[in-house]
Amino acid sequence: MKSPYDIIRRPIITEKSLKLVELGKYTFEVAQGVNRVEVKKAIAEIFSVDVVKVNLINGIAKRRRVGKSEGLKPKVKKAIVSIKPGQSIDVFEV
């Protein structure tokens, strides 16, 4: 069984994600191969909040070139988590 800290990698703090915080939606980078149910349980366990909805975004690997070398930037899976009104996650408070 996966630890909740293995499922949730880190919070994503950008201008767009901070605007979503005002709507009660929080953005996290999650491990590849996890589903909505695992993300919901992990967020509820780590932050002690009631999760209403989870949206997953599967990013693609992007090409990267440095001199003659060419490779790929790693793909990133994101989760946008909606929580019950009146609750908050302290990581995103500015």
Secondary structure, DSSP 8 states (H G I E B T S, - for coil): ---HHHHEEEE---HHHHHHHTTTEEEEEE-TT--HHHHHHHHHHHH---EEEEEEEE----EEEETTEEEE----EEEEEEE-TT---GGG--
